[in-house]
Amino acid sequence: MEVPPLRSWDDFFPGSDRFARPDFKDISKWNNRVVSNLLYYQTNYLVVAAMMISVVGFLSPFNMIIGGVVVVLVFSGFVWGAQNKDIFRRMKKEYPMTFVMMVMLASYLLISMFGGVMVFLFGITFPLLMMFIHASLRLRNLKNKVENKIEGLGLKKTPMGIFLDALEQQEEGLNKFSDYFSKAKE
């Protein structure tokens, strides 16, 4: 496994000329952009998320630890269930976005039992939302496309690639979502 380098701030967050609204009519192209950017900028996303989590953790350390443990356990449980139980395996294959939403909902419900809803929203969900927004809006460059093809061919594995594979959110999984969305529109 290889951790990609930290991309420069100018590459990660350049002027507005490198950002554009995604084409909401072409879901597969939008999904491809998101996955590509998540893989290419994963180290930057990790640093930004760690800073956000640190701030929330500083303000409420006990709730942040509880929230982190709950999310890791729920995620691990769902991935284990998808590997060992047919119903979860089929759901993860056929409805990958639903699977992710179930993990988030189950985490939210468990955390709310401990009274750490604000920690969940600002310490866990907000960094994920910021990553998704950046990955949706950031246009890809040539280096991004080349790096993603190398990972797609299996020549190297990165932490985000392994994470997306565990959730089956790589391009083929996301294309299933876009196919489902296209059928629903018709």
C-alpha positions in Angstrom: 0.0 0.0 0.0 1.3 3.4 -0.9 0.2 6.8 0.6 0.1 9.4 -2.1 2.0 12.7 -1.5 0.4 15.8 0.0 -0.6 17.9 -3.0 0.4 21.6 -2.9 -2.1 24.1 -1.8 -2.0 25.7 -5.3 -3.0 22.3 -6.8 -5.5 21.5 -4.1 -7.3 24.8 -4.0 -6.4 26.9 -7.0 -8.4 29.9 -8.3 -11.9 29.6 -9.4 -10.8 28.6 -12.9 -10.1 25.0 -11.8 -13.6 24.6 -10.2 -16.8 24.0 -12.0 -20.3 22.9 -11.2 -20.7 19.2 -12.1 -23.1 18.1 -14.8 -26.0 16.8 -12.8 -27.5 15.3 -16.0 -24.5 13.0 -16.5 -24.3 11.2 -13.1 -21.6 8.8 -14.2 -19.3 11.6 -15.3 -19.9 13.4 -11.9 -19.2 10.1 -10.1 -16.0 9.6 -12.0 -14.9 13.1 -11.1 -15.7 12.5 -7.4 -13.9 9.2 -7.2 -10.9 10.5 -9.1 -10.5 13.5 -6.9 -11.0 11.4 -3.7 -8.1 9.2 -4.9 -5.8 12.0 -6.1 -6.3 14.4 -3.1 -6.7 11.8 -0.4 -3.8 13.0 1.7 -5.0 16.6 1.5 -8.5 15.5 2.5 -7.0 13.5 5.5 -5.1 16.6 6.7 -8.1 18.9 6.4 -10.4 16.3 8.1 -7.8 15.8 10.9 -7.8 19.5 11.5 -11.6 19.7 11.7 -11.7 16.6 13.9 -9.0 18.1 16.2 -11.0 21.2 16.7 -14.1 19.3 17.6 -12.1 16.9 19.7 -10.5 19.7 21.6 -14.0 21.1 22.4 -15.5 17.8 23.3 -12.9 15.1 23.6 -15.0 12.4 25.3 -17.9 12.7 22.7 -15.4 12.7 19.8 -13.8 9.5 21.0 -17.2 7.9 21.5 -18.3 9.1 18.0 -15.1 7.9 16.3 -15.4 4.5 18.0 -19.1 4.1 17.1 -18.5 5.0 13.4 -15.5 2.6 13.1 -17.5 -0.2 14.8 -20.6 0.4 12.6 -18.5 0.6 9.4 -16.6 -2.6 10.4 -19.9 -4.3 11.2 -21.5 -3.4 7.9 -18.4 -4.4 5.9 -18.2 -7.7 7.8 -21.9 -8.3 7.2 -21.4 -7.5 3.5 -18.7 -10.2 3.3 -20.5 -12.8 5.3 -24.2 -12.3 4.9 -25.9 -12.6 1.5 -28.5 -9.9 2.2 -25.9 -7.3 2.9 -23.7 -8.5 0.1 -26.6 -8.1 -2.4 -27.6 -4.7 -1.1 -24.0 -3.5 -1.2 -23.7 -4.7 -4.8 -27.1 -3.4 -6.1 -27.4 -0.3 -4.0 -24.0 1.0 -3.0 -25.1 4.5 -2.0 -27.9 3.0 0.2 -25.3 0.9 1.9 -23.2 4.1 2.7 -26.3 5.9 3.9 -27.2 3.0 6.2 -23.8 3.1 7.8 -24.2 6.9 8.4 -27.7 6.5 9.7 -26.8 3.6 12.1 -23.8 5.7 13.3 -26.0 8.7 13.9 -28.6 6.7 15.8 -26.1 5.1 18.1 -24.2 8.3 18.7 -27.5 10.1 19.5 -28.1 7.6 22.3 -24.9 8.9 23.9 -25.8 12.5 23.4 -23.1 13.3 20.9 -25.2 14.4 17.9 -23.3 17.8 17.5 -20.0 15.9 17.6 -21.3 13.6 14.9 -22.5 16.5 12.7 -19.4 18.7 13.1 -16.6 16.2 13.8 -17.6 13.4 11.4 -20.3 14.4 8.9 -19.0 17.9 8.1 -15.5 16.8 7.1 -17.0 14.1 4.8 -19.4 16.7 3.3 -16.5 19.1 2.7 -14.5 16.3 0.9 -17.5 15.5 -1.2 -18.2 19.1 -2.2 -14.5 19.7 -3.1 -14.3 16.4 -5.0 -17.5 17.3 -6.9 -16.4 20.8 -7.9 -12.7 20.4 -8.5 -11.9 19.8 -12.2 -9.3 17.0 -12.8 -5.9 17.7 -14.4 -3.7 15.4 -16.4 -1.7 14.2 -13.4 -4.9 13.3 -11.6 -6.1 11.2 -14.6 -2.8 9.4 -14.9 -2.6 8.6 -11.2 -6.2 7.3 -11.2 -5.5 5.0 -14.2 -2.5 3.5 -12.4 -4.7 2.8 -9.4 -7.5 1.5 -11.5 -5.2 -1.0 -13.2 -4.2 -2.3 -9.8 -0.5 -1.2 -10.2 -0.7 0.6 -6.8 -3.1 0.6 -3.9 -3.8 3.6 -1.7 -5.8 3.9 1.6 -8.7 5.7 -0.1 -8.7 3.1 -2.9 -9.0 0.3 -0.3 -11.7 2.2 1.5 -13.7 2.9 -1.7 -13.3 -0.8 -2.6 -14.6 -1.9 0.8 -17.7 0.3 0.2 -17.8 -0.7 -3.5 -17.8 2.9 -4.4 -15.2 2.7 -7.1 -16.4 3.7 -10.6 -18.2 0.4 -11.4 -20.2 0.6 -8.1 -21.0 4.3 -8.7 -22.0 3.6 -12.3 -24.6 1.1 -11.0 -26.1 4.0 -9.0 -26.1 6.3 -12.1 -27.8 3.5 -14.1 -30.4 3.1 -11.4 -30.9 6.9 -11.3 -31.2 7.1 -15.1 -33.8 4.3 -15.1 -35.8 6.1 -12.4 -35.9 9.3 -14.5 -37.4 7.4 -17.5 
